[in-house]
Amino acid sequence: MVTKQQKEQVVADLVSMLQGATSLYLLDYSTMTVAESNTLRSELRKKDLTFKVAKNRLIQRALAEVGGFEIPEDKFFGQTGIVCGYSDAIAPAKIIKEVSEKSEKPKLKAAIVEGQFFDGKHLKQIASLPTREDMIAAIMGSLDAPISGIVGSINAVMRDVASLVEEVAKKKAA
């Protein structure tokens, strides 16, 4: 039997986990084997993502305490695992999709990404969004392109000036 104090501690842990999260994923944890669970946890740990299994009522209490994560009541059934993303809101979706493609588990119940609610059947759409690193790389690439063009133009002008000076020096010597 779980005591009231233990429940309060679980809620406090969930609240600290949810604070600062940019995304939240609820997984149907009931069908997962221990090996599948360990694989999922291992992959999430590699990206510094947190994962916790708790009773639905305790998750709902923590969500209410933190605020900002509105999830319909019908998404809280069976055993629920919760994954939070912080700096990269899409990374958990990519990992969940990758792991679930191998074993059909875990099943995504619902997700909230940057304040937007997604039903569990939208996992592929969420996972196809670019990650924070992808977006930064694209921006840096687009910023770098004009700079490299300018550098190429300056080098071409310098090359032309150098060849012009060389030609003038040859004519004066002749």
C-alpha positions in Angstrom: 0.0 0.0 0.0 1.3 3.4 -1.0 1.2 6.0 1.8 -0.1 9.5 1.3 3.4 10.8 1.9 4.8 8.5 -0.9 2.1 9.8 -3.2 3.0 13.4 -2.4 6.6 12.6 -3.1 5.8 11.1 -6.5 3.7 14.2 -7.3 6.6 16.5 -6.2 9.0 14.5 -8.4 6.6 14.8 -11.4 6.2 18.6 -10.8 9.9 19.1 -10.8 10.2 17.0 -13.9 7.4 19.0 -15.7 8.8 22.4 -14.8 10.7 23.8 -17.7 9.5 21.1 -20.1 8.7 22.2 -23.6 7.1 18.9 -24.5 5.3 16.1 -22.8 4.6 12.6 -24.1 2.2 10.1 -22.5 2.9 6.5 -23.3 0.8 3.4 -22.8 3.3 1.5 -20.7 1.1 -1.6 -19.9 2.1 -3.6 -23.0 5.8 -3.2 -22.7 8.2 -5.9 -21.6 11.1 -5.2 -19.3 13.5 -5.5 -22.2 11.5 -3.0 -24.3 11.2 -0.7 -21.3 15.0 -0.8 -20.7 15.7 -0.1 -24.4 13.4 2.9 -24.3 14.9 4.2 -21.1 18.4 3.8 -22.5 17.7 5.7 -25.7 16.0 8.5 -23.8 18.9 8.7 -21.4 21.3 9.2 -24.3 19.5 12.5 -25.1 19.2 13.6 -21.4 15.5 13.1 -21.4 13.5 12.0 -18.4 11.0 9.2 -18.2 8.8 8.2 -15.3 5.9 5.8 -14.8 3.3 6.8 -12.3 -0.4 6.4 -11.5 -2.7 8.4 -13.7 -4.2 10.4 -10.8 -0.8 11.4 -9.6 0.2 12.5 -13.1 -3.0 14.5 -13.4 -2.3 16.2 -10.0 1.2 17.1 -11.1 -0.1 18.5 -14.4 -2.7 20.6 -12.6 -0.1 21.9 -10.2 2.3 22.9 -13.0 -0.4 24.1 -15.5 0.0 24.6 -19.2 -0.4 21.0 -20.2 -4.1 20.4 -21.0 -4.7 16.7 -21.8 -8.2 15.2 -22.1 -9.3 12.9 -19.3 -9.7 9.9 -21.7 -6.0 9.8 -22.3 -5.4 8.6 -18.7 -6.0 4.9 -18.8 -3.9 1.8 -18.0 -0.3 2.3 -17.0 1.1 5.6 -18.1 4.7 6.5 -18.7 5.6 10.2 -19.1 8.5 11.6 -21.1 9.5 15.3 -20.9 11.6 17.2 -23.5 13.4 20.3 -22.5 15.7 22.0 -25.0 14.5 19.9 -28.0 10.8 19.3 -27.9 10.9 16.9 -30.9 13.7 14.6 -29.7 11.4 12.4 -27.5 9.0 11.8 -30.5 11.9 10.7 -32.7 13.1 8.2 -30.0 9.6 6.9 -29.2 8.9 6.4 -33.0 12.3 4.7 -33.5 11.7 2.3 -30.5 8.1 1.6 -31.4 8.9 0.8 -35.0 11.1 -2.1 -33.8 8.5 -3.6 -31.4 5.1 -1.8 -32.0 5.5 -0.6 -28.4 5.3 1.8 -26.6 2.1 3.3 -27.9 1.8 7.1 -27.7 -1.4 8.2 -25.9 -1.0 11.9 -26.4 1.6 14.6 -26.7 1.9 18.3 -26.0 4.7 20.0 -28.0 5.3 23.7 -27.5 1.7 24.1 -26.1 0.1 22.2 -29.0 -1.9 19.0 -28.2 -1.4 16.0 -30.4 -3.4 12.7 -30.3 -1.3 9.5 -30.1 -1.9 8.7 -33.7 0.1 11.8 -34.8 3.5 10.4 -33.7 4.9 10.1 -37.2 3.9 13.7 -37.9 5.5 15.0 -34.7 8.7 12.9 -35.3 9.0 14.2 -38.8 9.4 17.8 -37.6 12.9 19.2 -37.6 14.8 19.0 -34.3 16.3 22.1 -32.7 19.7 21.1 -33.9 18.4 20.6 -37.4 16.9 24.1 -37.4 20.0 25.7 -36.0 22.1 23.9 -38.7 19.8 25.1 -41.4 19.9 28.7 -40.2 23.7 28.6 -39.8 24.0 27.2 -43.3 21.8 29.9 -44.8 23.9 32.5 -42.9 27.1 31.0 -44.0 26.2 31.0 -47.7 26.2 34.8 -48.2 29.4 35.1 -46.2 31.2 32.4 -48.3 29.9 34.2 -51.5 31.4 37.5 -50.3 34.7 35.8 -49.4 34.8 34.2 -52.9 34.1 37.6 -54.5 36.8 39.3 -52.5 39.3 36.6 -53.4 38.4 37.0 -57.1 39.0 40.7 -56.9 42.3 40.2 -55.1 43.3 37.7 -57.7 42.4 40.1 -60.5 44.3 43.0 -58.8 47.3 40.7 -58.3 47.4 39.7 -62.0 46.9 43.3 -63.1 49.9 44.4 -61.0 51.9 41.6 -62.4 51.0 42.6 -66.0 51.9 46.3 -65.3 55.2 45.1 -63.8 56.0 43.0 -66.9 55.2 46.0 -69.2 57.4 48.4 -67.2 60.3 45.9 -67.2 60.0 45.5 -71.0 
